[in-house]
Structure formats: C-alpha cells, structure tokens
Amino acid sequence: MYRSHTNGELRIANVGEVVTLAGWVQRTRKMGGMTFVDLRDRYGITQLCFNEEVNADLCAQANKLGREFVIQVTGKVAERYSKNANMPTGDIEIIVDTLNVLNASLTPPFTIEENSDGGDDIRMKYRYLDLRRSNVRANLELRHKFCLAVRDFLDSKGFLEIETPVLVGSTPEGARDFIVPSRMNPGQFYALPQSPQMLKQLLMVAGMDRYFQIVKCFRDEDLRADRQPEFTQIDCEMSFVQQDDIIKVFEEMTKHLFKTVRGVDLGEQPFLRLPWKEAMRRFGSDKPDMRFGMEFVELKNEEGKNIFPEGFAVFDGAKYVGGICAEGQAVYTRKQLDELTNFVKSQQVGAKGLVYARVQEDGSVKSSVDKFYSQEVLQQMKEEFGAKPGDLILVLSGEDSNKTRKQLCELRLLMGERMGLRDKNKFALLWVVDFPMFEWSDEEQRLMAMHHPFTSPKPSDIPLLDTDPANVLADAYDMVCNGVEVGGGSIRIHDAVLQAKIFDVLGFTPEKAQEQFGFLMNAFKYGAPPHGGLAYGLDRFVSLFAGLDSIRDCIAFPKNNSGRDVMLDAPGFVDQKQLDELFLQSVAPEK
C-alpha cells in the first residue's frame, strides 16, 4: 500500500494514528536539530517532522530531499506545537519513522507554487509541472464539476449524450477547416469538425428528440485569449421546439450551473432579451457587457439627428457622432486623456481621434472643442448625456456608424475596466436575439450566413429572401455573460425547399449545394421534425466561473497564440515515407 491517507485528509482527530503518506516534496526547512518537509499531493499538504536526536540517519536522509522528489513515509500523527491556520492540515504533523524515496527529481525550471516565478512560455513547455500548482489544478477541478453538473441537468431533462464522428467532410462556411489526408482514398481529405452541426440535425431527423454532447471542435483561425484551435462545446439539439422553448431550458440550466458550481443565485427573473440592432446601437457590440451602464448617446446619426452647428470639420463630415459619459472622471489629467486618445487611434481600435468634455463643479463644460462650439452647444451636449458636475464625456465620430460604434465599444470597455466596473465576481447575463440572417463579405463579394447556412429565417421574413435578403432576420439567439458570448444557437431549417433557397441566396449552385450538403437536404425529405438548439463554449464558461482572463488556463494542455503545443513541439514535420503513403509532397525546409 503506497498510502493510507491523502495529504489533505488528516485532522486533529487522527492524532496517535500510524499512517502512510506519499507525494511530492514541496519544500524542506531545517531548524536546529529538526527537519520539516511539506508533502504535497492533489488533495493538500501535510507537514512531516524528522528529529536528529531521535533518528540521526533518517534526519540526514530527509536533509538530502530536493523539491519535487516523490517520497513515501510512515509515521504517527501528532499535534503540531506551532499550528498553521491557513492549512486544513495545519493542526497536525507526522512524526516520521520510515522514509522511502520513490523517485528523485531534477530541480524544476520554476517554482511549483500558486505565485510561480515561471513565465507563460516556460510553464507551457513544462505544463505537466505547471498542473501541479494548486490554483491551476483548481481550474481543472472546477471544469470537472461543471461538466458533471451539465450532464446531470441535461439527463434530468431527457437529453441523450450521443457521440458524433471526428473525421467528417469539409464544408465551405465558417472558419477554415483542419483537413486530414486519407491514405485509403488517395487525393481525398477528411476535415475535423468545426461543430457537429449537421450531424446533430441528422440525429433530430433520426428521432432522437433531445441530444447533447460535450465535444471537441476544431477551427483553423487566428487565436486570441478566448480562442484555441481545438476547443470544447456543450452541443445541444431539441425537436418540436420554438425559440422560447430552447431559451427556457437553457436559461434554467445556466441558473443551475451558477448555483451548484459557482454558488451564485441568479434569481427567478428571466434574462434580458436584447435585439441585435438595439445592442449595436446602445453598446456597439453583439455581446455587450451589462455589468455597468455607460450606454452610447448619439449626437449625430444617419436618421437626421445633429445637435452641432457647422464649424468643426471633423463633426461636419461625419455621419455618426456618439459618446459615453464616465461618471466622476472629470479628474482625468491631460496626460490620461492623451493616453485615451492614443488608445482609440491605435491599430486595435482604429479611430481618428477623441473629443472630450469635462463638466465643471459650477455646471459649465470645458471641452477640447471649445473654440468651435459655444457654451450653449456644449450645455446641450451635457444635457444629452445627463452629465453631472465631475463627469467626463468622451466622443468619437466617423463616416461609418457601425464601425464608429465598435470603436466606441472598445473605449467603453476600457473605461469600465479603469473605473472598476467589470467585477469578475459579478455576473450579468442576457440573450441577444433577432440577428441579421446574412452579412456582406467584401472579400467574397457576396452575402454570407451570419451564423451558419442551416439557421432558419424568421417565418415572417421568408418572403424577403426573394426581394430583400439583406434585411431578413434569423431565428437565432446568443447567450452573453459579462461581455463574452458563452453560447449561441438557432431554430434550424427542416424543409429541403427552404434550405435550397438559402443556399441559392448564399451563391451556391444547385450542383454545389448537393455536393456539399446533399446528405442533409436528402434527409429533410424523409420527415424531418421542426428542431433547434445551441452550443455553449465550455472553455469560455469555465474561465468566467474561475475569473480567468484566458481560456488557456482552464484547458489541461493548451496551444499558444501561434497554435503550437510547445510541450509536444507540435505541429512538426513528418518523414517523407509517411507523406509518400498519403501521396503528398514535403514542404519541409531543406537542411
């Protein structure tokens, strides 16, 4: 028996028991004739005690232990003389009788502690060591509990967990596919699924009624903090449902997860539902952070509103002028305002400049455009914002209202962060609904599906597919939490004729549509039920629960921002022999 107890288990009630423990050496401390060793495993830390006067040889052996040595000890549980209230096992220690080194360790490249001295690159290279840190391990434990709670809830609602294939066919919509050559079918390729979208629809055609899967998905796209080339979805689908039915079930699941996993009660009230157009107008984002206000105020728009007389060329030539009011921030210095100006002009945001106005204690307005506008105009601007003395008004302008709103969104989020309004322990959830069905792609020079080509249009908008497809609304919905899209879905098309019409709007010839999606369109001809569903981003949801800035920290073995696994050194080149079997040529650089 390697151990009788774990290192987080023993308490004062165990005093006098003889126990066997095993684990990793966290640290050693020599104090006079005594040596103390902190022994760590997944469950906690227990202090070991070696006394030179009692057993000099054993104490000498303990003094040779290094960090991360794997050891086994047997000894008696004793009450500690100097207790540690910060440790669950801090009332006891083990008076060691025998010590067995199971495996020595090299000195690790960084400290295996909550506040490590290792940078991201070195920790990712030695991820198996990084995972020994208690805070990193806690993220994986949280993920485990989250998945259990999801499965328990969906099982209680009659959902079946069904696996779908990882090797599928490539489809042209969405992000780039990862493709896999087939040795048995020369010149042909599988794709790794971006999601099980069509497969779960086929499960509805098959009569499974309610399906879910915690599933790996793959997208070959540029990475950022909330993206990985492989990620995990909670994928769900239901038959004989409308939008309200789906929202009701998954709103209930979300409240269940928050309460059972995070200990947060979201209350009985349904989540806010915000139409996409309104979200873009008020917040410049289809995933608005609703933990704080600071909504946009339009001073000039394409509908004819304009509070400014002519005289300031920047506003005169703009189609949209809008801003935010940062409460109590008139104390911003010129240096801080210059920093904000540089931020909005950065490549990340792309605005041409920033106009600011401070509301003075006497109610007057001091602005960067004082020489262009009278105090009367500035007072009108103050009234538009509902600004009070001490407030700071920040204004952007541009020729493209949507682009300017997105720039203003970045400024709003920055100010929210600086003002401490984006508390990671506060959660604001909502549904964004009534998305456009299509969006124009300058690159493709055609309409593209905003979600995917299997999303159903609003029934009332189906006639517009022939006359005005750009204004068709989708029967789609996204769940947003703290400015992060944690899930999204739609009612699906279940009629082959309507699906063919959507493919036509998207520029597919009937032959191309049949080649790419014929199996799905043919399945619809055999009594497909009305159906819909959604998928949650498991990594994103867990990272929100854990208060993390990046989804990488809740994934056991993540990739870096270049899509590389620095621990496995993947991707890498393969032997020409393997390529020959696949009828592929090498692209490896010549040595």
PEKA-V537522 format. One record per backbone hydrogen bond with DSSP energy under -1.0 kcal/mol. NH is the residue of the N-H (numbers start at 0). CO is the residue of the C=O. If there is no record, write none. Layout:
BEGIN
NH_CO / NH_CO
END
This chain:
BEGIN
3_19 / 4_19 / 8_5 / 13_10 / 14_11 / 15_76 / 16_13 / 18_74 / 20_72 / 22_70 / 23_39 / 24_68 / 25_37 / 28_35 / 30_33 / 33_30 / 34_49 / 35_28 / 36_47 / 37_26 / 38_45 / 39_23 / 40_43 / 45_38 / 47_36 / 48_93 / 49_34 / 51_32 / 54_50 / 58_54 / 59_55 / 60_56 / 61_57 / 62_58 / 64_61 / 67_24 / 68_65 / 69_102 / 70_22 / 71_99 / 72_20 / 73_97 / 74_18 / 75_94 / 76_16 / 77_92 / 79_90 / 83_89 / 86_83 / 89_86 / 91_88 / 92_77 / 93_46 / 94_75 / 95_48 / 96_73 / 97_73 / 99_71 / 101_69 / 102_69 / 112_110 / 115_113 / 122_118 / 123_119 / 124_120 / 125_121 / 126_123 / 128_125 / 129_125 / 130_126 / 131_128 / 132_129 / 136_132 / 137_133 / 139_135 / 140_136 / 141_137 / 142_138 / 143_139 / 144_140 / 145_141 / 146_142 / 147_143 / 148_144 / 149_145 / 150_146 / 151_147 / 152_148 / 153_149 / 154_150 / 155_151 / 157_154 / 158_153 / 159_209 / 161_211 / 167_190 / 179_189 / 181_187 / 187_184 / 189_179 / 190_167 / 191_177 / 199_195 / 200_196 / 201_197 / 202_198 / 203_199 / 204_200 / 205_201 / 206_203 / 207_202 / 209_207 / 210_236 / 211_159 / 212_234 / 214_232 / 216_230 / 217_192 / 218_228 / 219_175 / 220_218 / 226_223 / 230_216 / 232_214 / 233_535 / 234_212 / 235_533 / 236_210 / 237_531 / 238_208 / 239_529 / 245_241 / 246_242 / 247_243 / 248_244 / 249_245 / 250_246 / 251_247 / 252_248 / 253_249 / 254_250 / 255_251 / 256_252 / 257_253 / 258_254 / 259_255 / 260_256 / 261_256 / 263_257 / 273_430 / 275_432 / 278_274 / 279_275 / 280_276 / 281_277 / 282_278 / 283_279 / 295_281 / 296_322 / 298_320 / 299_320 / 300_304 / 303_300 / 306_298 / 315_311 / 316_312 / 318_397 / 319_397 / 320_299 / 321_395 / 322_296 / 323_393 / 325_391 / 328_325 / 329_389 / 331_328 / 336_332 / 337_333 / 338_334 / 339_335 / 340_336 / 341_337 / 342_338 / 343_339 / 344_340 / 345_342 / 349_345 / 350_343 / 354_394 / 356_392 / 357_365 / 358_390 / 359_363 / 362_359 / 365_357 / 367_355 / 369_366 / 371_368 / 372_368 / 377_373 / 378_374 / 379_375 / 380_376 / 381_377 / 382_378 / 383_379 / 384_380 / 385_381 / 386_381 / 389_358 / 390_387 / 391_325 / 392_356 / 393_323 / 394_354 / 395_321 / 397_319 / 403_399 / 404_400 / 405_401 / 406_402 / 407_403 / 408_404 / 409_405 / 410_406 / 411_407 / 412_408 / 413_409 / 414_410 / 415_411 / 416_412 / 417_413 / 418_414 / 419_416 / 420_415 / 425_422 / 429_479 / 430_271 / 431_477 / 432_273 / 436_471 / 438_447 / 440_445 / 444_440 / 445_440 / 447_438 / 449_436 / 454_451 / 455_490 / 457_472 / 460_457 / 463_460 / 464_461 / 465_462 / 467_463 / 470_467 / 471_468 / 473_434 / 474_455 / 475_473 / 476_488 / 477_431 / 478_486 / 479_429 / 480_483 / 481_427 / 483_480 / 485_478 / 486_478 / 487_534 / 488_476 / 489_532 / 490_474 / 491_530 / 492_453 / 498_494 / 499_495 / 500_496 / 501_497 / 502_498 / 503_499 / 504_500 / 505_501 / 506_503 / 507_502 / 512_508 / 513_509 / 514_510 / 515_511 / 516_512 / 517_513 / 520_516 / 521_517 / 522_518 / 523_519 / 524_521 / 525_522 / 531_237 / 532_489 / 533_235 / 534_487 / 535_233 / 536_485 / 537_231 / 537_535 / 540_536 / 541_537 / 542_538 / 543_539 / 544_540 / 545_541 / 547_542 / 550_224 / 553_550 / 554_551 / 559_563 / 562_559 / 564_569 / 568_564 / 569_564 / 578_574 / 579_575 / 580_576 / 582_579 / 583_578
END
